[in-house]
Amino acid sequence: MTALDPGRDGVPAGGGRGPGLPEPALKAAWAAVVWGLPAVVILAPLAAFLVYAFWYTDGPQVVRDFTLRNFVTFVENDSYTRVFLKTLGLAVQVMLVNLALGYAVAYQLWRMPARWRYTLVLALAVPLLMSYIIKIYAMRGVLGTNGIINATLVFLGVIEEPLGVFLFNLTAVRITLSVVLLPFMALPIFVALEKIPATLLQASDDLGATRWQTFRNVVLPLSLPGATIGAMFTFVLAVGDFLAPELVGGVQGFTYGRLVFSQFGMAFNWPFGAALSVVLLGVALVVIVVAARAGSPKWQRP
């Protein structure tokens, strides 16, 4: 019987694979697609973009000589460093506000009956499917002089006429980012809470622990990885955002993201804009590493 002759079950005697590439070749081809495609589509353009950070401009021309002058300019120019530090502070404030709000929302969803819980979680995730620009313009409608906040305050008699303090300043940017980025904080915390075994809560209750003691000693430590991930997402997205400051920040709400955008869109100084982006990338990587180490089980209190 030859290799192509059918056996007793009608399967070729060669093992049933038939003609084609051997299994090691198929695995190699698949690995090349899985790892090669992201490298070509993402890493290669990013690397080429980062190279710009070490070039400089001479008038309208880009000089392709390796130099650190862009980074030196950033460090020595007080206006750039002030905007950078102000944006870091803004991102920390948004992160802390969302940490408190997001944990409260996630905890309340987790304690709700199952028939309502996942419906409300889906409602919380729906804004992530909407266009970012639409959400920003919706916030402009809320914060504007004729928006919901001013209309409510006038209706309640708190103020006599609409206030302009809720729009085109850093406060407007802070409120907008807190609202828009809230799902990125609440959802990871909710997932972490969902992973807590019910037996642990029952054991804590059987041992006579109060509800606060159970939360402090069981729920909070086990939900910290989700809170860490949510804080990382919120901080990284807030520190690099330029669209919200552009649309609701005005002159007073100028942030680092707008500074980077201005180098590409108005100044046409791509090398300096790339250098500013590298600084932002460095901050994001540091935050990601710290969050990964903080969320690692070996760094958590037993």
Secondary structure as UniProt FT lines:
FT   TURN            3..4
FT   TURN            8..9
FT   TURN            13..14
FT   HELIX           23..38
FT   HELIX           39..43
FT   HELIX           44..51
FT   HELIX           52..54
FT   STRAND          56..58
FT   TURN            59..60
FT   STRAND          61..63
FT   HELIX           69..76
FT   HELIX           78..111
FT   HELIX           114..125
FT   HELIX           126..129
FT   HELIX           132..143
FT   TURN            145..146
FT   HELIX           148..156
FT   TURN            165..166
FT   HELIX           170..180
FT   HELIX           182..194
FT   HELIX           198..206
FT   TURN            207..208
FT   HELIX           211..214
FT   HELIX           215..219
FT   HELIX           220..240
FT   HELIX           243..244
FT   HELIX           245..249
FT   TURN            250..253
FT   HELIX           256..265
FT   HELIX           270..295
FT   HELIX           297..299
//
